[in-house]
């Protein structure tokens, strides 16, 4: 056998369902051995036996308008694909059904009238005038509507400059130049809208992940379809292979692989069995599942994602707000400079028509369209790129701050660790049995959602311990809990919590804790008497050390804020490479330590629980682990990691810094083009059509440059 590998590259990130389709098509050929994701999210590698299969046949089988063989000339390949008849028909269909199809038709009409008017004017000038009038109407319609709306709100925008310039050209008989101006300006707006539409389409696609109907299995075994809005927790949904999962739930019957890439950004399908959770918007790939519904459709993770992204699009970054404030002043300035240039030209002996046209050209080239679009185009692209990887950023503001972070603090439990601690040992005092200690502890901890509490309850279930009822439950965040069990007052918490309640005889607790250094110890007290201790330990995430290494490579200092003992915090920090491990911290102390760390620059906080919410709110950027995070943490955070991948933290910083570089590139480029064209215009080196072309091309270039982030 002669093993060979052919890499193929797609024009978009490949989902597990895409790779499964490529695998299916590839295996129709003899000699194909394996199909697996490549090094990038848009690449797939196909292994085959070169002694059996020729690469030309494999390429012919797999290449499509959206998939090409890596290493080929992409320009030539894309030209061939673009000129393919079915691609042309597809493009025409897209334009005909585009949301801005009326604007597209107006631009096309303006182009036709421009060409016809140019020819007709050479022979019948009077006949050409109506053509120019209609061309002005189609080319300036949308700009005029926008300008009128802005003027009614007392605002000036760049569209006003374009309309004044076009009207000025017409007033001196330069109809062709004015029509070129309106055509290129309207074409530029359509292209910008199309380009930004790629970003918005990736966000709008979230709305399409939710099926409208759900197949429900009733208690009698009968099946019926109901609206997604009518589902209630406790119902059982039936999912067949290929079905999109409509709501969050828990598998109660069946086994399957689930594609969660649209929600969490995971590149590979995840297996799901009885008792495991599934998320709305995921795809059931190959098995039959029955799922017990946990939440209504408007309470699912997908619904939260859509709401977060909607909110993000409403927010503006500081740089964008500055440009918005700057735009009206700039418009007034350009009008003043153009008027001054006209006066100077007339005073220096230039003919009025020539001077007026030159002033109108200056009006056009000095328009800040490229400056205004450069920031939102780039930031929206960055937000969309993050969302595609399972990183939800709540607006352009947090994305801009992420690029400036100098320190990142991590919570320990559930963030640096897996958040699935297990009971490793139970100690008893005064002759009380281990089962009794565990039963009492599970009774009070069953009301808590803390990771350690869940571990104790799970251990009781595993051992088959009968858990009594619990009343009068009260939680002291970061310390412990208290409740009534069978008429007894029960306390469960750390040594400080128990000491604060006046519990004496804590020597067995201290000895037990010192013997098990790497675990968190919870003391169980009944009626002010210590009856036992439970040691709970958590396992570090396998990617924790690599995450810290990558952050250090980015120049980020790391800290850990933990409620555990300092000795436990030091041990974890030594394993993963944390710079500043800080233990024995209650929620308010975490906030204090964040303020101390923030003295060295902007700081981010990564956490997942209720006790992390204050720190997430105080940090310059709060980052919540989305899959396991509590609702309070998710609502407080600025960034949500939907797949619970720690490596998404350095990726988000890399993405934000790349976004910042692109924004700066766009601002420098746009400013340079405006300055260059303005100076050349003052020296009468730029005719109006060329000035319009330079203005619109620079606007499109900064937009396309911003869209590069979609490929990250």
N, C-alpha and C positions, 0 to 999 in steps of 0.2 A: 504494500500500500504506500502511495506517495501523498502524504498529507499536505494540503495547501489551504490558505485562508484568503477570501476575498472580502474586503471591507466595503460596505455600502453606506452612503450618507443620504439622509432625508432632508427635506426643506423645512422640517419642524421637529421638535422633540418626539421621540418614539415612545408610545405607551406600551404596556405589556400586551394589550390586545392587537396593536400594530405588529409587534414582533411575532406574536402567535400567527398572524395572517401571513407574514413573510416566511415563517417556518413551514406553514402548510403548503405554500406555493413552491418553496425550494425543494421539499421532499417529494414532489411529483417527478423529480429528475433522479436517475440512479447515481449513486456515488456521493450524495449529500450526507454528511456525518452529523453536523451540529449547527444550530443557529442561536447566537447569544448576543446580548447587548455589548456594544463596543465601549471604548474609553470615554466617549462623549454621549450625551443623551440623545443626539440625533444620528448615532452610528450603530450599525449592526454588523457583526462579523459572521460570515458563513464559511464553515470548514467543510472541505470535500476531498475526495480521493482523486487526485489529478490523473491517476492511471485509468480511471473509469470515465471521468467527466471533464470536458473541455471548458475552460473559463468563459469562452464566448457564449456557450449555451446557457451557462448559469446567469451571465449578465443579461442575455436576451430574455430569460425567463423572469427575472426580478425587476429590471429597470422599468420605471413608470414615470408619469409626469411629476411624481413627488419623490422618487428614489433613484439615485444614480450611483454608479461605481465610483468610489473614492479614488482620487489620483488623476482622474480624467480632467481635461480642461473644462472647468465649470461653466465658463462663458459659452463655449461652443455647445455644450450639453444643454444649457438652459435656452439658448437660441433655438435649437432643434425642438425642444419641448414647447417653447412659446409659440412656434410657428406650426405646431401640429394642428390639423383641422379640428380635432375634438377640443383642444385647449382653446382655440379661437372661439368656437361655439360656446364653450363654458364661460369665457371672459365676457362675451356679449350678453349671455344670460345673467351673469352677475351684475353687469352694469344696468341691465333693464330692470332688475329687481333690487338695486341698491337703495338704501334709505335716502340718499341724496340724488336720486336719478333725475329729478327735475333740474337740479343745478347742473348735472352732467349734460342734459339735453340743451340747456341754455348756453353752456360753454361750446358745445359742438355747433350750435346754430351761429354763435358769434364767429367761430372760425370760418364757417362756410360763407357768411356774409362778408367777412374780412377779405377772403380770397376773391369772391365775386365782385365786391366793391372796388378792389384794387384794379381789376381788369376793366370794369365798366367805366371807372373814372377817367381812364385814358382816352375814351372815345366820347362818352356822354356824361359830362359832369353833373348836369341837372338830374339825370336818371339815377346817378349814384347817391344823391343826397338822401332819398328815402331809405336806401339800403344802409347808409351810415346811421340814420336815425333808429332803425330797428336794431342794428348791431349795438348801438349805445344802450338801448333798452335791455336787450338780452345780456349784454356783458356787465351792465351796472346795476341790474335789478336787485340782486341780493345784497350787494354792498350798500346801495341806497337805503334799503329797508333796515339794515343793521345800523347805519349811520343815523337815520331818523330816530330809531329807538334809543340810541346813545344820547343824542341831543335832547330828547325829551327827559332823560334822566340827568341832564346837566353834565354829560361827560363827552370828552373828545377822544376819538380813536383814529387809527391809521387809515381806516377806510375813507374818512373824510378827506385826507390828503390825496388819495387816489382819485376821488370824484372831482375835487377841485382841479387837479391836473388835467383830467380828461375833458372837463368843461372848458378849461383854459385853452387846450389844444383846439377844440372845436371853434372857439371864439375867433381864432386867427386862421381858420380854414384848414387846420392840420387834422382832418377827420381820420385819415388812415393811421396817423401816429396815435391819436386818441383811442381808436378802436383796438390797436395793438396793445396799448396800455390796459384797457379793460379786459381784453381777452386773456393776456398773460396773468393779470391779477386774479381774475376769476378762475383760470386754470390752476394757478398756484393754490388758491383756497381749496379747490376740489381735491388736489393732490395731497395737501396737508390733511384734509379731513379723511381722505382714504388712508393715509399713513397712520394717523392717530387712531383710525378705526381698527387697525390691526391690533393695537393695544387694547382698545375697548372691547373688541370682539372676544379676546381671550378672557375678559371679565364677564361679558354677557353670556359666554358659553356656560358659565356656572349655572345660569338659570335653566339651561336645557338639560341639566343633569337630573332633574326631578321629574319622574313620570307623573302623568296626570291621573292614572288609575292604578289601583292596588288590588291584587287578587288575594282575597281573605278566605281562610279556612274556618268555618263555623264549628261550634261544639259538636254538631251532628255529623261533621265530616263533609258537609256540602261546601262547594266553592262558589263564591260570588265576587264580582268586581264592584269596588266602591271608589268614590272620588278620594284623591289624596288628602283633601281637606276634611274628610269625614273619619279618618282613622283615629283610633283612641289607644292609649297604652293598654297592653294586655291582649290586644287582638293578635292573631297569628297570620302572618303573610306568607304566601307561597311564592318561591322564586325558582324558576326553571333556568337551565343553562342559557346564557346570553341576556337574561333579564337585568335591567338596571335596578338596583336596590332603592326602594322609594323612601324609606325612613330608617332611623337608627333602631337597632334591635339586637337581640341575642339569639343565636342559633339554638333552636330547641330540637331539631331533627335534621339529619343529613350531614354530608361533608362536601366541600368544594374548595376551589381556589378563587380568590376574589381580587379583582383589579381595583386598588384604591388610589391609583396614580392621580386621578383628577382632584382628589380631596387632600391626600397627604403628600403627594409627590413621590411615593415609593416606586422605584423603577421595575420591581418584580412583583408578580402576584403573591398574595399571602394566603396560606391555608387556613380554612375556618372549619371548626368542628363544634359539636354540641357544647354550649356554655360560653362560646367565644362571641365577641361583639362584632357587628358589621355597621358600616356607616352609609347613610343616604348618599346617593350619587355614585357609589361604587358599582362595579359590574360583576355579577355572578358568572364565572367563566365556564365551568364544566360539570357541575353537580347539581342535584336537587336539594334545596334547602327549605326548611320551615323556620321562620324567624318570629320570635315574640317581640312585638313592638314596644319600645321603651318610651318614646316621646311622640308628641304630635308633630305634624309636618313643619310647623313654624317654630319648633324648638330644637330641631336637629342641628348637628354640627354644620351641615351644608347651609342651613338657613342662617346660622351665625356667620359663616364665611361670606355669604352674599351680602349680609348687612354690614360686615366689617369693610368689605371692598367698596360698597356704596359710600360709606362714610369717608373712606380714604380718598375717593375721587372728589369729594366736596372740599377737602382740606387743601390749603395752599402752603407751599414751603416759604420760608422767609425771603429767599431770593426771588421767588415768583411774586410775592406781595410787594416787594420793593419795585419790581418792574411795573406792576399794575399801578402803583402810585406815581411812578416816573412817566408813564405813557402820556397822560394829558398835558403835563408840563412840556414834554418833548414835542408833542404835536404843535403846541403854541409856539415853541421855539423855532420849529421848522418853518411854520407859516411866517414868522417874523423875519427869519433869515432869507427866505425866498423873496419876501416883499422888499427887503433891503437890497438883495442882489438885483432885483428888477430896477429899483431906483438908481443904483450905481451904474448899471448897464445903459440906462436911458441917458443919464448925465454924461456918460463917456461917449455918446454919439451913436450908439447902436439903434437900429430900426426897432420900432415897437414890437412887431411880430416876432422878430428874431430874439429880442430880449425877453419877451413874454414866454416864448417856447423854452428858452434856456432856464428861466425861473421855474417853469413847470417841471422841467427835467430834474432840477435840483430838489423840488418838492418830492418827486418820486424816489430818487436815489437815497435821500436822507430819511425816508420813512423807516421806522424801526420794526417792521414786520418780523424780520429774522431774529432780532433781539427778543421780541415778545414771545415768539413761539419756541425759542430754543430751550427754555427751562421746562415748561410743562410737557413738551414732547418727550424729553429725556426722562423726566421723573415718572411720568405715567408708564413709560417702557420699563423702567426699573421695578416699579411696583408690580407690573404684569409678569415680569420675569421671575420675581420672587414668588408670586402666587403660583406660578406654574411649577415651582420646586417645593411647594408646600410651606412657603414662608409668607405670612400675611402681615403686611406693614400698613398701619392705620393712618395713611396719609403721607404726603410729600415731606412734611415737617420732620417726623421721626426718621425718614430715610436720609434726610440731609444731616441730621445729628449723628446717625450711625457712622457716617463717614469720618466724623471727628472724634470718635470715642478713643480714649487713651487707657481706660481701665475697665475691666469687666469683672463683676462679682457674681459668684455662683452660689445658689443654695446647694446643700449637699443631698439631702434625702429626696429622691425622685427626680433630681436634676443631674448631678454627677453620678448618682447611683441609679439602679434600675427602678427604684421605687416599689420594689416587691420584697420587702424585708421578711425574714422568716424567724420564728422562734427557735433559738439554738439551745436554750437551757432554761429550766425552771427550778428555782431554789425555794425551799420551804422553811418556815420558822414555827416553833412551838408545837410541832407534831401534826400540823395541818397537811393533808395529802396534796400532791402536785395536781391531781385532777380537780380537787376542790378550788385550789388557787386559780387554775386556768378557767374554771367555770365562772367564778366570781369576776375575774378580769374580763372575760369575754362578754359577760352581761353588761358591764358598764361601758366597755369599749365598742359595743355593737351600735351605739348611738353616734359614734364619732366617725369622721371620714379621713382621719389622719392615717398615714401609711403604717405606723406602728400598731395602731388600733386594728386595722384590717388584718395585719399579720396574726395578731392574737386570736381574732375571731376565726380566721382560716385554720389556725392550729387546733382550735376547739372542734371545728367541724371535722378535720382530718382524724382526730382521735375519737370522734363519736361522743364527745362530752355533752351532757345535757345542760343547756344554758338557761338559768332562771330569768324571770322578767326583771326589768329595770324601770324605776320611777325616779322622778325629780332629778333628771340628769342636768348637769351643768358643766360646761367646758371652760377651762382656763387656758387660753391659747398659748402654746409654747411651754406649758408647765405640766398640766395633767387634767383629770376629770374627777367629778364626784357624783354619786347617785345613791339611791336607796335600792337595796336588793334584799328581798325577804325580810323587810323590817330593819335591816342593818345599814348603817352609813358606811359606804365604801369610798375610799380614795385610791386613785391609781395615777402615779406620776413620778417625776424625778425626785431626787433627794432634797432639792431646795423647796419644791412644792410641799413635800410631806413635812419638812422641818418648819415651814411657814405655818402649817396647821397645828404645830405644837406636838408632833408625834415624837416620842422618845424611843430609846432602845433601837437606834438605827445602825448599831455596829454590824449586825449580819448583812445589812444592805451594803455598807461600805466595803466589807470584806468580799462580798460576792462581786461587786462592781470592779474592785481592784484585780480580782482574779481573771475577769473577762474584759480585758482592756479594749478590744476592738468592737464590742457590742454596746448597744444602748440598753440600759437597765431600767425597768419600770418596777417600782415598789407597789405592793398591794396591801392596803390597810383596811381592817374591818373594826369598826367601833374603836378607833384610835389605837389599835394594836396591829403591828406589822405581822402579816401572816405569810408573806412570800415575795419573791422577786422573779421577774421574767426578763431574760436577756434576748434581745432582738437584734439581728445583724442584717445589713443590706449588702448587695453585691454591686461593685462599680460597673458602670457601663463600659463595654469594651472599647468604645471610641473616645472615652473621656481623655486619656493621655494624649491621643493624636489631636484632639480638639485644642487642648492647652498648647501643644507644640506649635500648631498652626497659628494660634493667636499670638504667641511670642514671636513667631517669624514675621507677623504683621506689625510688630512693635507694641503690642497690647500687654499691659500688666494685668495679672489675674489675682483675684482674691476669692476666698470662700467664706461665706457667712452661714454659720450652722448653730442650731440650738443644742447640738451634742456637746459632750465634754471636749475640752481643748485637746486631750490626748487622742481622742478619736479623730478630731479635725486635723491634727498634725500627721496622723498616720495616712489619712486619705490624701492630704496635700503632698506628702512624700511620694506616694504611688503615682500620682498624675502630673506632678510638677507645678502645683499652685504656688504662687509667690507669697501670698499673705493669707495663711489660714487663721480664721478667727472663730473660736468656739464659745460655748456657754452664752449664746445670744438669744434673748427674747425678741419678739417682733420690734419693740420700740428701740432696743439696743442695736438691731440691724440697721434701723434708720439712722441712728447716731453714727454708726461706723461708716455708713454710706457718705454722710456729710464729711467725715474725716478723709475718706479716700478721694472724694470729689475735689479736695484741695489741689490735687495733682492734675486736674483737667476733667473733661467730660467723662461720665461713668455710666455703664450699662449694668443692669441687674437681670440675672436669669433665674427664674423660679417657677414654682408650679402650685403652691398650696395657699390656703387662707392666710397662714402666718407670713407668707411672702408678699401679700397684696400691698401692705404699707410701703415696703421697700421698692416694689415695682412702681408704685405711684411717685415716689420721691426721686428715683433715679432719672437721669437725663433721658434714658431709653429703658423701658421695662420690657423684658422678653419672657414670654410665658410658654411653657411646654404644653402644646395644644391637646394632645391625645389624653394625657393623664391630668392635666391642669384642672383646678376647680373653676367654677363659673366666675367666682370673685377675682381670681388671678387673671383669667382671660379678659374680663371686662376692664381691669385696671391696666393691663399691659399695652404697650404701643406696638409690639410685634408678637405674633403668635406662630410657633413652630408646630404645624399641624401633624408632622410625622414623628415628633419627639426625637429628632436627630440632633444631637449636640453639634455635629459637624456643620449643621446649617448656620450656626453662629458665626464662624469665620467666613463662610460663604456669603452671608448677608453683609458682613463688613467689606469683603472684596467687591461685592456688587455695588454697595453704596459708594465706595471709593472710586470705582470705575465710572459710576454715574457722575460723581463730582468732577472727575477729569473731563468727561464728555461735555458737561455743562460749561466748564471753563473754556474748552476748545470752541464750543459754539459761540460763546460770548465774545471771545477774542476774534474769531473768524468774522462774525456778523459785524462787529464794530470796525474791523479793518476794511471790509468791503464797503460799508457805508462811508467811511472816511475817504477811501480811495476814489470812489465814484463821485463823491461830493466835490473833492478838489479838482478832479478832471472836468467835471461839469462847469465849475467856475471859470476854467480856462477854455470853455467851449470845445472840449474834446469828446464829449459824449452826447450823441443825438438821443432824442426821447425814446425811440424803440430799443436802442441798445441799453439805455439806462433802466428801462422797464425789465428787459431780459436779465440784466445783472442783478437787479433787486429780487426778482422772483426766483431765479436760480439759486441765489444765496439762501433764500428762505427755505427752499426745498432741500438744499444740501444739509442745513442744520437739523431739519426734521428727520431726514434719512439717517444722519449721523446719530441722532438720539435713539433711533429705532435699533441700532446695533445692540443695545442692551437686551433686546428680545432673544438674541442668540446666545446669551450667557448661560 
